[in-house]
Each structure stands twice: as structure tokens, then as C-alpha cells.
Amino acid sequence: MGIFSIFRSRDKPKDATSGSAYRFTLGYASSGKRVNERTSMQMTAVYACVRVLSEAIASLPLQLYQYTENGGKEKAVDHPLYFLLHDEPNPEMTSFVFRETMMTHLLLWGNAYVQVIRNGRGQVIALYPLMPDRMVVDRDDKGRLYYEYTISDDDAKTIKSKDSTVRLSPEDVLHIPALGFDGLVGYSPIAMAKNAIGLSIAAEEYGSKFFANGANPSGVLEHPGTLKDPTKVRESWQDTFGGSQRAGKVAVLEEGMHYTPISISPNEAQFLETRKFQIDEIARIFRIPPHMIGDLEHATFSNIENESLNFVKYSLDPWVCRIETALNRRLLSENEKGTYFFKFNVDGLMRGDYQSRMEGYAVARQNGWMSCNDIRNLEQLSPISDEEGGNLYLVNGNMVPLKDAGAAYSNEGKEDKPDDEVLELEESQDNRSGKRRGTH
């Protein structure tokens, strides 16, 4: 019993940072700023990273394939799941909006939850995203997973319950976890990097307050005598010269009063450098090339294309694989898993410039592993008929096996001669060869 209780406590999913002295629900960073999913989206760098990844995943063609008898694959356009994922997962959303929302939840909360609606035969007929901050993943007394969701008036009326919470079985929830420690629940990237994001929020707030309080640093108004009401003098100065809209006004000081600035300038505090570094820091969290969120400081014509290809390989591909495997696991029946599979098409993003593509097509065409229609399909062109050679596979005739080298020359002159003439020709060739050998 003790071993079993240890197993359950170890595997019980918790949406908190393991080993830390704080809970993410408090959300305060070391800078003193409150950081959560919604406040972090007010940072332009975070918003840009989430938008780039979400829109990239949503724009990729997602299709259902099935294996053919000859070992190939083809689109399963007649399967009901093809329409759900490719066109319309539910009556309220397009496939683009659905996948964009699901990816946004993954990037901010570290988990994407989708309610799976099935008919009486167990077939999937609709998919509705669920808010991650209102979902709890836990185990019952027998160690089985269950999902407990808090219902809101904003939700689609797909969950009927008299209580404010409803318990869903794993079969009714498509759960896509991000990086996590137990493999069951992902941890929020915002929670893990909240100090970096909190520093960005603090730096942005500092800059905003700097311009709100005046274009010059705050200082001290010195008076040679004694003021009866210093508060009134300070408020009068702030009303006259405070705020960015009053910056640059000429101050007139009376009664021997003079102004002494005491604050350091933003440049001395490396304010701008801090803000630029935090952009790179946030881009590092989401594994986004800085040029894709507007930071072109280190971008050149020679490296920007490679950076874009690296974005597909090292940023998109892990998310694509994570989503594909989750879709195959939850939406396909046990009988379908060996025949059908979901696949994102990233070929369009991996294509280089026009010249590079044409050179690659030429190599594939000459070596016989792509036909004319294969190339036209990748370029979004209509196919041509078989009579015109559209599905013909060609190979370069200059390339022959080593054992067949010179075979064409050894048979030269024999094709059109009778057998007796061929025999005489071979004997004469042998005689000439013997004479040549004898001369040496």
C-alpha cells in the first residue's frame, strides 16, 4: 500500500513548478511585477512570439492520410475526420481559428484541452477548445486519470451539468501537453520564465513613467528661504512641466529658487540595452529567430533564409509532432490507427528561393525519383496527361552500371549481320588481336 501511495503521489499531475518555493498562481516575479498569461501578452515580444507560432501552425495544411495496398499513402478525403480537422472542427470555428486557439493555449498555459463530441456510434462529430486555466487533471482512487472542468457562461453549450464543475473521461478530452516533468501535464513557459518577462514589464513601465513624469529626470527644487507650503510648489511645478506633452518648456524660477536633478539618465542606467536584451530573452524562451518578431539588428541577406529554415526545423517541427501524435492517439479508433494518420504539410515553408527550387527539381527529374506531375503538384500547378509524359519517370542515360560499361561497343556491327557473318567477324577480331599480341 505504501508503494502504491508513493506511485500515485509521484504521478499526480500538478500545475506548479516542482521544487520551487512559490506557486505559479501567485505570479509575482523577482522584479515585483505580477506575471501571468494575460499580463505577459501585453508585452509586444511575447505577443509577437505567440502570434508567429500560432499562425504558423494554423496556416499549415493538416490532412488525414491512409496507407494504400502498394505501401504508399493517399488523402482520406471521405473520412469524417478529414473535414473536421481540415475545414470545420465545430459549427462556430474554422480549422485555422481552432488550431490557432489550441496553439495559443499551448504556448501560454503549456496545455491544450479540446472537448471531443461523439455520436452514439462513438464517431467524432465535433471538437471544442476548453480553457486551460479552468481545467484540473487528477487521478481517482484507482489511479485512473480524469479531467475536471469549471463551466462558464461563455462556453459553448456542449457540457450539461447542474454543478459548476464537470468530470470528463480521458476519451472525451483531446489533451496536448507541452514540456512537463511527469509526461501528463505540461508546464507553462510563462511560469518558467516569469522573471525574464517580469523584468521586461518593469522596464517598459519604467519608460512609460519616465515620459509621464517629464522628459527630464526628477530632481530637487531648492529655495534659499523657508517655504510655508512646499506641496503646493511641487504640484505647481509638476502641473507646469511634468508629462511628455510639456517636455522642453522653459522654466522660470523666482525668489532665488533653482532646480537640481538627482536621477541618473536612462542611458546611464542602460535602459535601452536592457529592453533590447529582454527581446532576445523572450525570443529564446519560445525558440523564435529574433528577426521574425521585428529585431533585425543581426539579420543579413546571407543568414535570414537559413534562420527561417531553422525556424521550421527546430521551432515548428517539435510542435507539429506533438500535435500529430496527440490527434492520432485520441481521435482514431484502435482499428484505424494502423491505417490512418494525421500529417501537417511543412513542405511549403521549407522551400527556398525560386532558383534553388528549380535546381532541386532538375536533379530530382534527371535522377528519376520525381515526375513532371510530381513537380507541378508542389508548385500548385495542374497536372498534364500521360500522353504528354506527365507521370513519366526519366533517368539520365549517361549513367550505367559499372559492369555494363563498354557493352554497347562490344556489340557494334553485330546487330544487322547473320549468325555466320557474326562468327567470321569474331574470328577475324580474334586473329587481329593475336597478331597484335605477337608483335609485342
Sequence and secondary structure as in RCSB ss.txt:
>XXXX:A:sequence
MGIFSIFRSRDKPKDATSGSAYRFTLGYASSGKRVNERTSMQMTAVYACVRVLSEAIASLPLQLYQYTENGGKEK
AVDHPLYFLLHDEPNPEMTSFVFRETMMTHLLLWGNAYVQVIRNGRGQVIALYPLMPDRMVVDRDDKGRLYYEYT
ISDDDAKTIKSKDSTVRLSPEDVLHIPALGFDGLVGYSPIAMAKNAIGLSIAAEEYGSKFFANGANPSGVLEHPG
TLKDPTKVRESWQDTFGGSQRAGKVAVLEEGMHYTPISISPNEAQFLETRKFQIDEIARIFRIPPHMIGDLEHAT
FSNIENESLNFVKYSLDPWVCRIETALNRRLLSENEKGTYFFKFNVDGLMRGDYQSRMEGYAVARQNGWMSCNDI
RNLEQLSPISDEEGGNLYLVNGNMVPLKDAGAAYSNEGKEDKPDDEVLELEESQDNRSGKRRGTH
>XXXX:A:secstr
 HHHHHHHHHHS  SS TT SS TTT B TTS B  HHHHTTSHHHHHHHHHHHHHHHHS EEEEEE TTS EEE
 TTSHHHHHHHT SBTTB HHHHHHHHHHHHHHHSEEEEEEEE TTS EEEEEEE GGGEEEEE TTS EEEEEE
  TTS TT   SSSEEEE GGGEEEEE S SSSSS   HHHHTHHHHHHHHHHHHHHHHHHHH SS  EEEE SS
  S HHHHHHHHHHHH SGGGTT      TT EEEE S  TTTTTHHHHHHHHHHHHHHHHT  GGGGT  TT  
TTTHHHHHHHIIIIIIHHHHHHHHHHHHHHHS TTTTTTEEEEE  HHHH   HHHHHHHHHHHHHTTSS HHHH
HHHTT     TTTTTT     TT   GGGTTHHHHTTTTTTS HHHHHHHHHHHHHHHHHHHHH 
